[in-house]
Amino acid sequence: STISATAVRTFAGRLKKAGVEMLDAPVSGGKDGAAKGTLTCMAGGPKEVFEACREVASFIATRYLHMGDHGAGQIAKCCNQVAVANAMMGVAEALTLARKQGVDPALVREALLGGAAKSFSLEKHGQRIIDRDFVPGFSVKLMRKDLDLAAQAGHDSGAAMLGAHAVLQLLEALCAQGEGDRDWSALGALVERLSGIDEKTN
């Protein structure tokens, strides 16, 4: 799970007193990665425990990385969510700009995939936005939870989380509107609505 790094350190301390070792090991790669066993696993904890768990991790992950001590795995996952959230915001704004200017967003997506703007968010979630397909793979409310953890980690360490805070506010708005169970690419539909575009428009 993606949870607080501070909580992880507390759990690890309590378990250590009971003679139990632990790793915090959140993953990235989505449902497809889980089904194929190709997730990326970001682990925090003692290196010897990390190595002892390598065989188990190999069943779910093709990338198994030791990030540091307890909590480091959670921070790495927060960094992942910050990066993808900012990428998603860029995709949502780009496709909205295309629609507002009367340019086919599907053609814009195709063009952008051939250059420096290419990303997983553009490839997968950009298509979801265009198709109005918000059946959840990863829900709004889960991404809101993850970004809230990232924002708190940023606050605690003095790191500026400007983009993450902006996306978090939009995700909170979607949840307040009863859309927390939609795929989080519904962020694109919200940006369109804020721009005066009806979601039913093709």
Salt bridges, closest charged atoms under 4 A:
GLU21 OE2 - LYS16 NZ 2.59
GLU51 OE1 - ARG54 NE 3.05
ASP69 OD1 - HIS70 ND1 3.52
ASP146 OD1 - LYS145 NZ 2.84
ASP156 OD1 - HIS155 ND1 3.57
GLU179 OE1 - ARG182 NH1 2.56
GLU179 OE2 - ARG193 NH2 2.83
ASP181 OD1 - LYS141 NZ 2.63
ASP183 OD2 - HIS125 ND1 3.90
ASP183 OD1 - ARG128 NH1 3.82
GLU192 OE2 - ARG99 NE 2.74
GLU192 OE1 - ARG132 NH2 3.01
GLU199 OE2 - ARG182 NH2 2.61
GLU199 OE1 - ARG193 NH1 3.04
